[in-house]
Amino acid sequence: MDAGKKRIVIAEDHTLLREGLKALLALSADLDVVGEAEDGREAVRMASDLKPDLMLMDLSMPRMNGIEA
């Protein structure tokens, strides 16, 4: 991994939107999507485990919404 890249986790319960965001972010040489979460609980776990620089978080997700996460 390039030290200059920003590590990102995408938290979005809609697969098509999550994959679209990942594809758009892949176009940038300084961004690296390191994780994808389908719900708020998974997003919290990934944030703790992966320690990303940025999180793109959906506010309305199952099991735990983006605000609670």
VOGU-3710 file (C-alpha; in Angstrom, 3 decimals, decimal comma):
1> mdagkkrivi> 0,000/0,000/0,000  1,189/3,514/-0,880  1,752/5,608/2,260  0,236/8,655/0,534  -3,104/6,992/-0,181  -6,139/7,725/1,973  -7,722/4,493/3,254  -11,524/4,454/2,990  -14,315/2,216/4,282  -17,705/2,448/2,549
11> aedhtllreg> -20,756/1,703/4,734  -23,853/1,339/2,529  -26,564/-1,314/2,639  -27,462/-1,062/-1,065  -24,995/-3,208/-3,022  -25,344/-1,327/-6,319  -24,661/2,057/-4,705  -21,757/0,664/-2,666  -20,159/-0,868/-5,767  -20,705/2,360/-7,721
21> lkallalsad> -18,994/4,424/-5,041  -16,114/1,958/-4,944  -15,721/2,177/-8,748  -15,711/5,986/-8,669  -13,175/6,111/-5,844  -10,937/3,643/-7,703  -10,463/6,319/-10,380  -8,464/8,406/-7,917  -4,817/7,412/-7,518  -4,691/8,743/-3,941
31> ldvvgeaedg> -7,673/6,782/-2,548  -7,843/3,111/-1,548  -11,106/1,409/-0,527  -10,000/-1,011/2,190  -13,410/-2,205/3,376  -17,124/-2,355/2,655  -19,862/-2,678/5,272  -23,527/-3,544/4,706  -24,829/-2,318/8,064  -23,894/-0,086/10,974
41> reavrmasdl> -22,549/-2,819/13,243  -20,230/-4,057/10,510  -19,119/-0,448/9,875  -18,175/0,022/13,545  -16,214/-3,252/13,518  -14,391/-2,294/10,304  -13,548/1,154/11,651  -12,005/-0,468/14,713  -10,185/-3,232/12,818  -9,027/-1,331/9,711
51> kpdlmlmdls> -8,510/2,177/11,153  -9,379/3,954/7,870  -8,591/7,610/7,223  -12,144/8,194/5,952  -15,559/6,516/6,223  -18,384/7,052/3,761  -21,423/6,251/5,891  -25,051/5,818/4,870  -27,310/7,321/7,537  -30,106/4,760/7,053
61> mprmngiea> -28,850/1,180/7,412  -30,143/-1,971/9,125  -29,005/-3,277/12,551  -27,487/0,125/13,469  -27,966/3,340/11,514  -25,112/5,569/10,415  -25,718/8,140/13,139  -25,580/5,520/15,928  -22,500/3,953/14,344
//
